[in-house]
Amino acid sequence: MASEKILAVKKARVDELTELFKNSCAGVIVDYKGITVEEDTKLRKELREANVTYFVEKNTIIRRALENAGINGLENVLEGASAIAVTAEDQTAPARVLGKFASATENKFELKAGFIGEEIYDAAGVMALSKIPSRDVLLAQLVGSLQGPIQKLAALLKAVADKNSEAA
């Protein structure tokens, strides 16, 4: 029967997405209607470069997969045109790329909600997450802030050593 085959395909897709969501540390759901093919292509390229998986899927399939993965609280945003971006690496990458894109397209592309782990964020929360720098940038800032005092200490110790060697 055709309907049994279709149901089996849908169940397989739900299982596939359930595993993807279980292995993801973060995700963002967006309303993509209103963007052009050129804009969508550019967005997908940026997401790939950030190691983010982005796809369009039926809301019911996304809803069931999220539920199976134990991610609850996003059911109310799964209406209309929905796409989802998930990552297993950088927790802020989907929000950062999609937030920047949403700001650039001026109301043609809408952030709906997102998650990091089991924490659910509304559109405003996702936009706030989009302002957080990437992990690499944060680590570079940390190293830079630690490097300054160490350089000053080294210079001070060298000055003391030079003064002692002159006195001797």
DSSP file with accessible surface (Angstrom, degrees, kcal/mol):
  #  RESIDUE AA STRUCTURE BP1 BP2  ACC     N-H-->O    O-->H-N    N-H-->O    O-->H-N    TCO  KAPPA ALPHA  PHI   PSI    X-CA   Y-CA   Z-CA
    1    1 A M     >        0   0  160      0, 0.0     4,-1.5     0, 0.0     3,-0.2   0.000 360.0 360.0 360.0 139.4    0.0    0.0    0.0
    2    2 A A  H  >  +     0   0   70      1,-0.2     4,-2.4     2,-0.2     5,-0.2   0.890 360.0  54.7 -65.0 -40.7    1.3    3.5   -0.9
    3    3 A S  H  > S+     0   0   72      1,-0.2     4,-2.5     2,-0.2    -1,-0.2   0.869 106.0  52.5 -66.4 -32.6    0.3    5.1    2.4
    4    4 A E  H  > S+     0   0  129      2,-0.2     4,-2.3     1,-0.2    -1,-0.2   0.891 109.8  49.2 -67.9 -37.8    2.2    2.5    4.4
    5    5 A K  H  X S+     0   0  153     -4,-1.5     4,-2.2     2,-0.2    -2,-0.2   0.921 112.4  47.7 -65.4 -43.5    5.3    3.2    2.3
    6    6 A I  H  X S+     0   0   94     -4,-2.4     4,-2.6     2,-0.2    -2,-0.2   0.924 111.8  50.0 -63.5 -43.5    4.9    6.9    2.8
    7    7 A L  H  X S+     0   0   91     -4,-2.5     4,-2.7     1,-0.2    -2,-0.2   0.910 109.8  50.9 -62.1 -40.8    4.4    6.4    6.6
    8    8 A A  H  X S+     0   0   56     -4,-2.3     4,-2.3     2,-0.2    -1,-0.2   0.905 110.3  49.4 -64.1 -40.2    7.6    4.3    6.7
    9    9 A V  H  X S+     0   0  103     -4,-2.2     4,-2.3     2,-0.2    -2,-0.2   0.925 112.1  48.4 -64.5 -43.3    9.5    7.0    4.9
   10   10 A K  H  X S+     0   0   84     -4,-2.6     4,-2.5     2,-0.2    -2,-0.2   0.913 111.1  49.8 -64.9 -41.2    8.2    9.6    7.3
   11   11 A K  H  X S+     0   0  126     -4,-2.7     4,-2.5     1,-0.2    -1,-0.2   0.910 110.2  50.9 -63.9 -40.4    9.1    7.5   10.4
   12   12 A A  H  X S+     0   0   55     -4,-2.3     4,-2.4     2,-0.2    -1,-0.2   0.909 110.4  49.4 -63.2 -40.3   12.6    6.9    9.0
   13   13 A R  H  X S+     0   0   56     -4,-2.3     4,-2.7     2,-0.2     5,-0.2   0.906 110.0  50.7 -66.0 -41.3   13.0   10.7    8.5
   14   14 A V  H  X S+     0   0   14     -4,-2.5     4,-2.6     2,-0.2    -2,-0.2   0.929 111.4  48.5 -61.7 -43.7   11.8   11.3   12.1
   15   15 A D  H  X S+     0   0  101     -4,-2.5     4,-2.0     2,-0.2    -2,-0.2   0.913 111.4  50.1 -62.4 -41.6   14.3    8.8   13.4
   16   16 A E  H  X S+     0   0  117     -4,-2.4     4,-1.9     1,-0.2    -2,-0.2   0.932 113.9  44.1 -62.4 -46.0   17.1   10.4   11.4
   17   17 A L  H  X S+     0   0    2     -4,-2.7     4,-3.0     2,-0.2     5,-0.2   0.858 107.8  59.3 -69.8 -33.6   16.2   13.9   12.7
   18   18 A T  H  X S+     0   0    8     -4,-2.6     4,-2.5    -5,-0.2    -1,-0.2   0.939 108.0  45.5 -58.9 -45.8   15.9   12.6   16.2
   19   19 A E  H  X S+     0   0  102     -4,-2.0     4,-1.9     2,-0.2    -1,-0.2   0.905 111.9  52.2 -64.1 -40.4   19.5   11.3   16.1
   20   20 A L  H  < S+     0   0   50     -4,-1.9     4,-0.3     1,-0.2    -2,-0.2   0.939 112.3  45.0 -61.2 -45.6   20.6   14.6   14.6
   21   21 A F  H >< S+     0   0    2     -4,-3.0     3,-1.0     1,-0.2    -2,-0.2   0.879 110.5  53.8 -68.2 -37.0   18.9   16.6   17.4
   22   22 A K  H 3< S+     0   0  117     -4,-2.5    -1,-0.2     1,-0.2    -2,-0.2   0.859 112.1  45.3 -64.1 -34.2   20.3   14.3   20.1
   23   23 A N  T 3< S+     0   0  109     -4,-1.9     2,-0.3    -5,-0.2    -1,-0.2   0.415  98.1  93.8 -89.2   0.5   23.8   14.9   18.8
   24   24 A S    <   -     0   0   16     -3,-1.0    64,-0.3    -4,-0.3     3,-0.1  -0.750  54.8-164.3 -97.0 142.9   23.3   18.6   18.4
   25   25 A C  S    S+     0   0   26     62,-2.3    92,-2.2    -2,-0.3     2,-0.3   0.646  76.4  10.3 -94.9 -17.2   24.3   21.1   21.1
   26   26 A A  E     +AB  87 116A   2     61,-1.5    61,-2.1    90,-0.2     2,-0.3  -0.994  60.2 176.6-158.2 156.9   22.3   24.0   19.6
   27   27 A G  E     -AB  86 115A   1     88,-2.4    88,-2.7    -2,-0.3     2,-0.4  -0.987  13.0-153.0-160.5 158.3   19.7   24.8   17.0
   28   28 A V  E     -AB  85 114A   5     57,-2.4    57,-2.5    -2,-0.3     2,-0.4  -1.000   9.3-149.5-137.9 135.1   17.6   27.7   15.7
   29   29 A I  E     -AB  84 113A   0     84,-3.4    83,-2.7    -2,-0.4    84,-1.5  -0.895  24.2-179.1-104.7 133.4   14.2   27.6   13.9
   30   30 A V  E     -AB  83 111A   0     53,-2.7    53,-2.1    -2,-0.4     2,-0.6  -0.884  33.4-126.7-130.1 159.9   13.5   30.3   11.4
   31   31 A D  E     - B   0 110A  12     79,-3.2    79,-2.3    -2,-0.3    51,-0.2  -0.952  28.2-178.0-103.3 112.9   10.8   31.5    9.0
   32   32 A Y    >   +     0   0   74     -2,-0.6     3,-1.5    49,-0.3    -1,-0.1   0.451  34.2 124.6 -96.5  -1.3   12.5   31.7    5.7
   33   33 A K  T 3   +     0   0  128     48,-0.3    77,-0.1     1,-0.2     3,-0.1  -0.292  66.7  35.3 -65.4 140.8    9.7   33.0    3.5
   34   34 A G  T 3  S+     0   0   53      1,-0.4     2,-0.3    75,-0.1    -1,-0.2   0.264  86.5 114.8 103.5 -11.5   10.5   36.1    1.6
   35   35 A I    <   -     0   0   26     -3,-1.5    -1,-0.4    73,-0.2     2,-0.1  -0.653  63.4-120.6 -92.0 152.9   14.2   35.5    0.9
   36   36 A T     >  -     0   0   68     -2,-0.3     4,-2.6     1,-0.1     5,-0.2  -0.364  23.7-109.3 -83.6 167.3   15.4   35.1   -2.7
   37   37 A V  H  > S+     0   0  118      1,-0.2     4,-2.7     2,-0.2     5,-0.2   0.904 121.2  53.5 -62.1 -39.7   17.2   32.0   -4.0
   38   38 A E  H  > S+     0   0  162      1,-0.2     4,-2.2     2,-0.2    -1,-0.2   0.925 110.4  46.0 -62.3 -44.3   20.4   34.1   -4.2
   39   39 A E  H  > S+     0   0   46      2,-0.2     4,-2.6     1,-0.2    -1,-0.2   0.906 112.5  50.9 -65.1 -41.0   20.1   35.1   -0.5
   40   40 A D  H  X S+     0   0   35     -4,-2.6     4,-2.8     2,-0.2    -2,-0.2   0.910 109.5  50.4 -63.2 -41.2   19.3   31.5    0.5
   41   41 A T  H  X S+     0   0   82     -4,-2.7     4,-2.0     2,-0.2    -2,-0.2   0.924 111.7  47.7 -63.0 -43.3   22.3   30.2   -1.4
   42   42 A K  H  X S+     0   0  129     -4,-2.2     4,-2.2     2,-0.2    -2,-0.2   0.919 112.5  49.8 -63.7 -43.1   24.6   32.8    0.4
   43   43 A L  H  X S+     0   0    0     -4,-2.6     4,-2.5     1,-0.2    -2,-0.2   0.932 109.6  50.2 -62.0 -47.1   23.0   31.9    3.8
   44   44 A R  H  X S+     0   0   74     -4,-2.8     4,-2.5     1,-0.2    -1,-0.2   0.884 109.2  52.6 -61.1 -37.1   23.6   28.1    3.2
   45   45 A K  H  X S+     0   0  110     -4,-2.0     4,-2.3     2,-0.2    -1,-0.2   0.942 110.1  47.6 -63.9 -46.1   27.2   28.8    2.3
   46   46 A E  H  X S+     0   0   35     -4,-2.2     4,-1.2     1,-0.2    -2,-0.2   0.898 112.3  49.9 -62.3 -39.7   27.8   30.8    5.5
   47   47 A L  H  <>S+     0   0    1     -4,-2.5     5,-2.6     2,-0.2     3,-0.3   0.907 109.4  50.7 -66.8 -41.4   26.1   28.0    7.6
   48   48 A R  H ><5S+     0   0  157     -4,-2.5     3,-1.8     1,-0.2    -2,-0.2   0.914 107.9  53.2 -60.7 -43.0   28.3   25.3    5.9
   49   49 A E  H 3<5S+     0   0  129     -4,-2.3    -1,-0.2     1,-0.3    -2,-0.2   0.802 109.1  49.5 -63.1 -27.3   31.4   27.3    6.7
   50   50 A A  T 3<5S-     0   0   26     -4,-1.2    40,-0.3    -3,-0.3    -1,-0.3   0.272 118.8-112.9 -92.6   9.1   30.3   27.5   10.3
   51   51 A N  T < 5 +     0   0   94     -3,-1.8     2,-0.4     1,-0.2    37,-0.4   0.892  68.9 144.9  59.2  43.2   29.7   23.7   10.4
   52   52 A V      < -     0   0    7     -5,-2.6     2,-0.5    -8,-0.1    -1,-0.2  -0.940  46.3-138.8-113.5 132.8   25.9   24.2   10.8
   53   53 A T  E     -C   86   0A  71     33,-3.1    33,-2.7    -2,-0.4     2,-0.4  -0.811  25.6-176.8 -90.7 126.1   23.4   21.8    9.3
   54   54 A Y  E     +C   85   0A  20     -2,-0.5     2,-0.3    31,-0.2    31,-0.2  -0.987  11.2 150.3-129.0 131.3   20.5   23.8    7.8
   55   55 A F  E     -C   84   0A  23     29,-2.2    29,-2.7    -2,-0.4     2,-0.4  -0.991  40.0-122.3-156.7 160.0   17.4   22.3    6.2
   56   56 A V  E     +C   83   0A  59     -2,-0.3     2,-0.3    27,-0.2    27,-0.2  -0.895  39.4 162.5-104.4 134.7   13.7   22.8    5.5
   57   57 A E        -     0   0   38     25,-0.9    25,-0.3    -2,-0.4     2,-0.1  -0.970  45.6 -81.4-147.9 159.4   11.4   20.1    6.8
   58   58 A K     >  -     0   0  122     -2,-0.3     4,-2.3     1,-0.1     3,-0.2  -0.380  39.5-125.8 -62.8 141.0    7.7   19.6    7.5
   59   59 A N  H  > S+     0   0   30      1,-0.2     4,-3.0     2,-0.2     5,-0.2   0.866 108.1  54.6 -58.3 -39.6    6.7   21.0   10.9
   60   60 A T  H  > S+     0   0   72      2,-0.2     4,-2.3     1,-0.2    -1,-0.2   0.902 109.1  47.8 -65.5 -36.4    5.1   17.8   12.0
   61   61 A I  H  > S+     0   0   11     -3,-0.2     4,-2.3     2,-0.2    -2,-0.2   0.932 114.0  46.3 -69.5 -44.0    8.3   15.8   11.3
   62   62 A I  H  X S+     0   0    0     -4,-2.3     4,-2.8     2,-0.2     5,-0.3   0.933 112.0  52.6 -61.6 -45.1   10.4   18.4   13.1
   63   63 A R  H  X S+     0   0   70     -4,-3.0     4,-2.3     1,-0.2    -2,-0.2   0.933 111.9  44.4 -57.4 -47.9    8.0   18.5   16.1
   64   64 A R  H  X S+     0   0  158     -4,-2.3     4,-2.7     2,-0.2    -1,-0.2   0.905 113.8  49.7 -66.2 -40.5    8.1   14.7   16.5
   65   65 A A  H  X S+     0   0    0     -4,-2.3     4,-1.8     2,-0.2    -2,-0.2   0.917 111.7  48.3 -66.5 -42.0   11.8   14.5   16.1
   66   66 A L  H  <>S+     0   0    3     -4,-2.8     5,-2.7     2,-0.2     4,-0.5   0.920 112.5  49.5 -62.4 -42.5   12.4   17.3   18.7
   67   67 A E  H ><5S+     0   0  112     -4,-2.3     3,-1.3    -5,-0.3    -2,-0.2   0.933 110.9  49.0 -62.1 -45.5    9.9   15.5   21.1
   68   68 A N  H 3<5S+     0   0   79     -4,-2.7    -1,-0.2     1,-0.3    -2,-0.2   0.823 109.7  52.8 -63.2 -31.6   11.8   12.2   20.6
   69   69 A A  T 3<5S-     0   0   21     -4,-1.8    -1,-0.3    -5,-0.2    -2,-0.2   0.510 118.7-112.2 -82.5  -6.2   15.1   13.9   21.3
   70   70 A G  T < 5S+     0   0   40     -3,-1.3     2,-0.8    -4,-0.5    -3,-0.2   0.681  73.5 135.4  84.0  19.0   13.7   15.4   24.5
   71   71 A I      < +     0   0   12     -5,-2.7     2,-0.3    -6,-0.2     3,-0.3  -0.870  30.8 175.1-102.9 104.0   13.7   19.0   23.4
   72   72 A N        +     0   0   95     -2,-0.8    48,-0.0    46,-0.2    -9,-0.0  -0.814  45.1  54.5-113.5 150.8   10.4   20.5   24.5
   73   73 A G  S    S+     0   0   36     -2,-0.3    -1,-0.2    47,-0.0     3,-0.1   0.393  81.4  87.5 113.0  -0.4    9.0   24.0   24.3
   74   74 A L    >>  +     0   0    2     -3,-0.3     3,-1.2     1,-0.1     4,-0.5   0.408  56.2  98.0-106.3   1.3    9.4   24.7   20.6
   75   75 A E  G >4 S+     0   0   68      1,-0.3     3,-1.1     2,-0.2    -1,-0.1   0.855  76.8  59.3 -59.9 -37.7    6.1   23.2   19.4
   76   76 A N  G 34 S+     0   0  115      1,-0.2    -1,-0.3    -3,-0.1    -2,-0.1   0.705 103.8  50.9 -69.1 -19.0    4.3   26.6   19.3
   77   77 A V  G <4 S+     0   0   29     -3,-1.2     2,-2.0     1,-0.1    -1,-0.2   0.543  81.9  96.5 -94.2  -5.9    6.8   28.1   16.8
   78   78 A L    <<  +     0   0    2     -3,-1.1     2,-0.3    -4,-0.5    -1,-0.1  -0.465  59.8 108.6 -86.3  69.9    6.4   25.2   14.3
   79   79 A E        +     0   0  134     -2,-2.0     2,-0.1     2,-0.1    -3,-0.0  -0.981  68.5   1.8-139.4 149.8    3.9   26.8   12.1
   80   80 A G  S    S-     0   0   59     -2,-0.3     2,-0.6     2,-0.1   -21,-0.2  -0.348 119.3  -4.5  73.3-155.0    4.1   28.2    8.6
   81   81 A A  S    S+     0   0   25    -23,-0.1     2,-0.4    -2,-0.1   -48,-0.3  -0.635  78.3 179.2 -77.5 115.7    7.4   28.1    6.6
   82   82 A S        +     0   0    3     -2,-0.6   -25,-0.9   -25,-0.3     2,-0.3  -0.972  16.5 173.5-125.6 137.8   10.0   26.6    9.0
   83   83 A A  E     -AC  30  56A   0    -53,-2.1   -53,-2.7    -2,-0.4     2,-0.4  -0.931  17.0-150.5-130.2 155.3   13.7   25.8    8.5
   84   84 A I  E     -AC  29  55A   0    -29,-2.7   -29,-2.2    -2,-0.3     2,-0.4  -0.983   6.6-162.0-133.0 141.7   16.0   24.6   11.2
   85   85 A A  E     +AC  28  54A   0    -57,-2.5   -57,-2.4    -2,-0.4     2,-0.3  -0.992  18.3 174.9-121.4 127.7   19.8   25.0   11.7
   86   86 A V  E     -AC  27  53A   0    -33,-2.7   -33,-3.1    -2,-0.4     2,-0.3  -0.936   9.1-172.1-132.6 156.3   21.6   22.7   14.1
   87   87 A T  E     -A   26   0A   4    -61,-2.1   -62,-2.3    -2,-0.3   -61,-1.5  -0.988  23.2-159.1-145.3 152.5   25.2   22.2   15.1
   88   88 A A  S    S+     0   0   67    -37,-0.4     3,-0.1    -2,-0.3   -36,-0.1   0.337  89.9  42.0-106.3   1.5   27.2   19.7   17.3
   89   89 A E  S    S+     0   0  127    -38,-0.3     2,-0.6     1,-0.3   -38,-0.1   0.726 106.7  33.6-112.9 -86.8   30.2   22.1   17.7
   90   90 A D    >   -     0   0   34    -40,-0.3     3,-1.2     1,-0.1    -1,-0.3  -0.693  62.9-152.7 -85.7 116.3   29.8   25.8   18.4
   91   91 A Q  T 3  S+     0   0  102     -2,-0.6     4,-0.3     1,-0.3    -1,-0.1   0.755  93.7  40.9 -63.0 -25.8   26.8   26.5   20.5
   92   92 A T  T 3> S+     0   0   15      1,-0.1     4,-3.0     2,-0.1    -1,-0.3   0.497  87.6  95.4-100.8  -3.3   26.3   30.0   19.2
   93   93 A A  H <> S+     0   0    1     -3,-1.2     4,-2.5     2,-0.2     5,-0.3   0.918  85.2  45.9 -58.7 -49.3   27.1   29.4   15.5
   94   94 A P  H  > S+     0   0    0      0, 0.0     4,-2.5     0, 0.0     5,-0.3   0.952 117.7  44.0 -61.0 -44.3   23.5   28.9   14.3
   95   95 A A  H  > S+     0   0    3     -4,-0.3     4,-2.6     1,-0.2     5,-0.3   0.907 113.8  51.4 -65.0 -40.1   22.2   32.0   16.2
   96   96 A R  H  X S+     0   0   56     -4,-3.0     4,-1.9     2,-0.2    -1,-0.2   0.953 115.8  38.6 -63.8 -49.1   25.2   34.1   15.1
   97   97 A V  H  X S+     0   0   16     -4,-2.5     4,-2.2    -5,-0.2    -2,-0.2   0.947 121.7  42.9 -69.1 -46.8   24.9   33.3   11.4
   98   98 A L  H  X S+     0   0    0     -4,-2.5     4,-2.8    -5,-0.3    -2,-0.2   0.865 112.9  52.9 -70.5 -34.8   21.1   33.4   11.3
   99   99 A G  H  X S+     0   0    1     -4,-2.6     4,-2.2    -5,-0.3    -1,-0.2   0.917 110.4  47.5 -64.7 -43.0   20.9   36.5   13.5
  100  100 A K  H  X S+     0   0  131     -4,-1.9     4,-1.9    -5,-0.3    -2,-0.2   0.927 114.2  47.6 -62.6 -42.2   23.3   38.4   11.2
  101  101 A F  H  X S+     0   0   13     -4,-2.2     4,-1.8     1,-0.2    -2,-0.2   0.908 110.1  51.8 -66.4 -42.0   21.4   37.3    8.2
  102  102 A A  H  X>S+     0   0   11     -4,-2.8     4,-0.7     1,-0.2     5,-0.6   0.895 110.5  49.0 -62.7 -39.7   18.0   38.3    9.8
  103  103 A S  H  <5S+     0   0   66     -4,-2.2     3,-0.4     1,-0.2    -1,-0.2   0.880 111.9  49.4 -66.1 -36.6   19.4   41.8   10.6
  104  104 A A  H  <5S+     0   0   74     -4,-1.9    -2,-0.2     1,-0.2    -1,-0.2   0.793 109.1  50.8 -74.7 -28.1   20.7   42.2    7.0
  105  105 A T  H  <5S-     0   0   12     -4,-1.8     3,-0.4    -5,-0.1    -1,-0.2   0.531  97.9-138.1 -92.5  -4.9   17.4   41.1    5.3
  106  106 A E  T  <5S-     0   0  153     -4,-0.7    -3,-0.1    -3,-0.4     4,-0.1   0.948  71.4 -27.5  49.7  76.9   15.2   43.5    7.2
  107  107 A N  S   <S+     0   0  166     -5,-0.6    -1,-0.2     2,-0.3     3,-0.1   0.515 113.7  99.0  71.3   6.1   12.0   41.5    8.1
  108  108 A K  S    S+     0   0   82     -3,-0.4     2,-0.4    -6,-0.3   -73,-0.2   0.661  87.6  42.0 -87.9 -17.4   12.1   39.1    5.2
  109  109 A F  S    S-     0   0    5     -7,-0.3     2,-0.5   -75,-0.1    -2,-0.3  -0.994  78.4-161.6-133.8 123.0   13.7   36.4    7.3
  110  110 A E  E     -B   31   0A 112    -79,-2.3   -79,-3.2    -2,-0.4     2,-0.4  -0.916  15.5-139.4-119.6 130.0   12.4   35.8   10.9
  111  111 A L  E     +B   30   0A  11     -2,-0.5   -81,-0.2   -81,-0.2    12,-0.1  -0.691  21.8 179.5 -77.6 130.7   14.0   34.1   13.8
  112  112 A K  E     -     0   0A  22    -83,-2.7    11,-0.7     1,-0.4     2,-0.3   0.860  51.9 -50.0 -98.3 -54.0   11.4   32.0   15.6
  113  113 A A  E     -BD  29 122A   4    -84,-1.5   -84,-3.4     9,-0.2    -1,-0.4  -0.968  49.9-162.9-170.6 175.3   13.1   30.3   18.5
  114  114 A G  E     -BD  28 121A   1      7,-2.5     7,-3.0    -2,-0.3     2,-0.3  -0.949   7.7-137.9-161.2 178.6   16.1   28.2   19.4
  115  115 A F  E     -BD  27 120A   3    -88,-2.7   -88,-2.4    -2,-0.3     2,-0.4  -0.992   7.4-165.0-147.6 149.5   17.8   25.9   21.9
  116  116 A I  E >  S-BD  26 119A  25      3,-2.1     3,-2.2    -2,-0.3     2,-0.3  -0.952  79.4 -42.8-130.9 114.9   21.1   25.3   23.5
  117  117 A G  T 3  S-     0   0   38    -92,-2.2   -93,-0.1    -2,-0.4   -90,-0.0  -0.494 124.9 -27.3  63.0-120.8   21.1   21.9   25.2
  118  118 A E  T 3  S+     0   0  175     -2,-0.3     2,-0.4    -3,-0.1    -1,-0.3   0.419 114.1 107.9-103.1  -1.0   17.8   21.7   27.0
  119  119 A E  E <   -D  116   0A 115     -3,-2.2    -3,-2.1   -48,-0.0     2,-0.4  -0.670  58.7-150.4 -82.8 127.6   17.5   25.5   27.3
  120  120 A I  E     -D  115   0A  50     -2,-0.4     2,-0.4    -5,-0.2    -5,-0.2  -0.809  10.2-165.7-101.8 138.0   14.8   27.1   25.0
  121  121 A Y  E     -D  114   0A  67     -7,-3.0    -7,-2.5    -2,-0.4     2,-0.0  -0.962  11.7-138.8-123.1 140.0   15.1   30.7   23.7
  122  122 A D  E  >  -D  113   0A 104     -2,-0.4     4,-2.5    -9,-0.2     5,-0.2  -0.184  46.7 -82.3 -81.4-175.4   12.5   32.9   22.1
  123  123 A A  H  > S+     0   0   39    -11,-0.7     4,-2.3     1,-0.2     5,-0.2   0.896 132.4  49.4 -59.4 -41.0   13.3   35.1   19.0
  124  124 A A  H  > S+     0   0   69      1,-0.2     4,-2.2     2,-0.2    -1,-0.2   0.897 110.9  50.6 -65.8 -38.7   14.7   37.9   21.3
  125  125 A G  H  > S+     0   0   16      2,-0.2     4,-2.3     1,-0.2    -2,-0.2   0.894 109.7  49.9 -64.7 -40.5   16.9   35.3   23.1
  126  126 A V  H  X S+     0   0    1     -4,-2.5     4,-1.8     2,-0.2    -2,-0.2   0.915 109.6  51.6 -65.4 -39.1   18.2   33.9   19.9
  127  127 A M  H  X S+     0   0   52     -4,-2.3     4,-0.6     1,-0.2    -2,-0.2   0.909 109.4  50.1 -65.1 -38.0   19.0   37.5   18.7
  128  128 A A  H >< S+     0   0   62     -4,-2.2     3,-1.1     1,-0.2     4,-0.3   0.912 109.3  51.5 -64.8 -40.7   20.9   38.1   22.0
  129  129 A L  H >< S+     0   0   21     -4,-2.3     3,-1.5     1,-0.2    -1,-0.2   0.831  99.9  64.9 -62.8 -31.5   22.8   34.8   21.4
  130  130 A S  H 3< S+     0   0   14     -4,-1.8    -1,-0.2     1,-0.3    -2,-0.2   0.714  94.9  59.4 -67.2 -17.9   23.7   36.0   17.9
  131  131 A K  T << S+     0   0  143     -3,-1.1    -1,-0.3    -4,-0.6    -2,-0.2   0.600  82.1 100.3 -85.4 -11.7   25.8   38.8   19.5
  132  132 A I  S <  S-     0   0   65     -3,-1.5     3,-0.1    -4,-0.3   -36,-0.1  -0.590  78.4-119.8 -76.5 130.8   28.1   36.4   21.4
  133  133 A P        -     0   0   47      0, 0.0   -41,-0.1     0, 0.0    -1,-0.1  -0.203  36.4 -88.0 -64.5 163.8   31.4   36.0   19.6
  134  134 A S     >  -     0   0   24      1,-0.1     4,-2.6   -42,-0.1     5,-0.2  -0.171  38.7-104.8 -67.5 165.2   32.5   32.5   18.4
  135  135 A R  H  > S+     0   0  157      1,-0.2     4,-2.6     2,-0.2     5,-0.2   0.902 121.5  52.8 -59.0 -42.3   34.4   30.2   20.8
  136  136 A D  H  > S+     0   0  119      1,-0.2     4,-2.3     2,-0.2    -1,-0.2   0.909 109.8  48.0 -63.0 -41.0   37.7   30.9   18.9
  137  137 A V  H  > S+     0   0   65      2,-0.2     4,-2.5     1,-0.2    -2,-0.2   0.923 111.6  50.2 -66.2 -42.9   37.2   34.7   19.3
  138  138 A L  H  X S+     0   0   78     -4,-2.6     4,-2.3     1,-0.2    -2,-0.2   0.914 111.1  48.9 -61.7 -41.7   36.4   34.3   23.0
  139  139 A L  H  X S+     0   0   76     -4,-2.6     4,-2.7     2,-0.2     5,-0.2   0.907 110.5  50.9 -64.5 -40.1   39.5   32.1   23.5
  140  140 A A  H  X S+     0   0   63     -4,-2.3     4,-2.6     1,-0.2    -2,-0.2   0.911 110.2  49.9 -63.9 -39.6   41.7   34.7   21.7
  141  141 A Q  H  X S+     0   0  110     -4,-2.5     4,-2.4     2,-0.2    -2,-0.2   0.904 110.7  50.0 -65.4 -39.6   40.3   37.4   23.9
  142  142 A L  H  X S+     0   0   93     -4,-2.3     4,-1.9     2,-0.2    -2,-0.2   0.943 111.6  47.3 -63.3 -47.1   41.1   35.4   27.0
  143  143 A V  H  X S+     0   0   89     -4,-2.7     4,-2.3     1,-0.2    -2,-0.2   0.923 112.4  50.9 -61.5 -41.7   44.6   34.7   25.9
  144  144 A G  H  X S+     0   0   37     -4,-2.6     4,-1.5     1,-0.2    -1,-0.2   0.907 109.6  49.1 -62.8 -40.7   45.1   38.4   25.0
  145  145 A S  H  < S+     0   0   74     -4,-2.4    -1,-0.2     1,-0.2    -2,-0.2   0.824 115.2  44.7 -71.4 -28.1   43.8   39.5   28.4
  146  146 A L  H  X S+     0   0   99     -4,-1.9     4,-1.3    -5,-0.2    -2,-0.2   0.806 106.9  60.5 -80.3 -29.6   46.2   37.0   30.2
  147  147 A Q  H  X S+     0   0  100     -4,-2.3     4,-2.5    -5,-0.2     5,-0.2   0.878  95.3  61.5 -68.9 -37.1   49.1   37.9   28.0
  148  148 A G  H  X S+     0   0   26     -4,-1.5     4,-2.2     1,-0.2     5,-0.2   0.952 106.6  42.0 -57.8 -55.7   49.2   41.6   29.0
  149  149 A P  H  > S+     0   0   81      0, 0.0     4,-2.4     0, 0.0    -1,-0.2   0.885 113.7  53.6 -62.1 -34.7   49.9   41.1   32.7
  150  150 A I  H  X S+     0   0  113     -4,-1.3     4,-2.6     2,-0.2    -2,-0.2   0.915 108.5  49.5 -66.4 -40.6   52.4   38.4   32.0
  151  151 A Q  H  X S+     0   0  116     -4,-2.5     4,-2.4     2,-0.2    -1,-0.2   0.908 111.0  49.8 -64.0 -40.3   54.3   40.7   29.7
  152  152 A K  H  X S+     0   0  161     -4,-2.2     4,-2.4    -5,-0.2    -2,-0.2   0.914 111.0  49.4 -64.8 -41.4   54.3   43.4   32.3
  153  153 A L  H  X S+     0   0   99     -4,-2.4     4,-2.8     2,-0.2     5,-0.2   0.927 110.8  49.8 -62.8 -43.4   55.6   40.9   34.9
  154  154 A A  H  X S+     0   0   56     -4,-2.6     4,-2.3     1,-0.2    -2,-0.2   0.915 111.4  48.6 -62.6 -42.1   58.4   39.8   32.6
  155  155 A A  H  X S+     0   0   63     -4,-2.4     4,-2.4     2,-0.2    -1,-0.2   0.909 111.9  49.7 -64.7 -40.3   59.4   43.3   31.9
  156  156 A L  H  X S+     0   0  108     -4,-2.4     4,-2.4     2,-0.2    -2,-0.2   0.933 111.2  48.2 -64.6 -45.0   59.5   44.1   35.6
  157  157 A L  H  X S+     0   0  105     -4,-2.8     4,-2.5     1,-0.2    -2,-0.2   0.898 111.5  50.6 -63.2 -38.7   61.6   41.1   36.4
  158  158 A K  H  X S+     0   0  130     -4,-2.3     4,-2.8    -5,-0.2    -1,-0.2   0.917 109.8  50.3 -65.5 -41.0   64.0   41.9   33.6
  159  159 A A  H  X S+     0   0   55     -4,-2.4     4,-2.4     2,-0.2    -2,-0.2   0.918 111.6  47.9 -64.2 -41.6   64.3   45.5   34.9
  160  160 A V  H  X S+     0   0   70     -4,-2.4     4,-2.4     2,-0.2    -2,-0.2   0.924 113.0  48.3 -64.0 -43.2   65.0   44.2   38.4
  161  161 A A  H  X S+     0   0   54     -4,-2.5     4,-2.2     2,-0.2    -2,-0.2   0.911 112.0  49.2 -64.4 -42.3   67.6   41.7   37.1
  162  162 A D  H  X S+     0   0   68     -4,-2.8     4,-2.0     2,-0.2    -1,-0.2   0.912 111.5  49.4 -62.8 -41.0   69.3   44.5   35.0
  163  163 A K  H  X S+     0   0  149     -4,-2.4     4,-1.9    -5,-0.2    -2,-0.2   0.914 111.6  48.7 -65.2 -41.7   69.4   46.8   38.0
  164  164 A N  H  X S+     0   0  103     -4,-2.4     4,-1.4     1,-0.2    -1,-0.2   0.872 110.7  50.5 -66.3 -37.6   70.9   44.1   40.2
  165  165 A S  H  < S+     0   0   77     -4,-2.2    -1,-0.2     2,-0.2    -2,-0.2   0.861 110.5  49.8 -70.8 -32.5   73.6   43.2   37.5
  166  166 A E  H  < S+     0   0  161     -4,-2.0    -2,-0.2     1,-0.2    -1,-0.2   0.879 110.3  50.7 -69.3 -38.9   74.5   46.9   37.2
  167  167 A A  H  <        0   0   86     -4,-1.9    -2,-0.2    -5,-0.2    -1,-0.2   0.807 360.0 360.0 -69.6 -28.3   74.8   47.2   41.0
  168  168 A A     <        0   0  120     -4,-1.4    -3,-0.1    -5,-0.2    -2,-0.1   0.717 360.0 360.0 -84.3 360.0   77.1   44.1   41.2
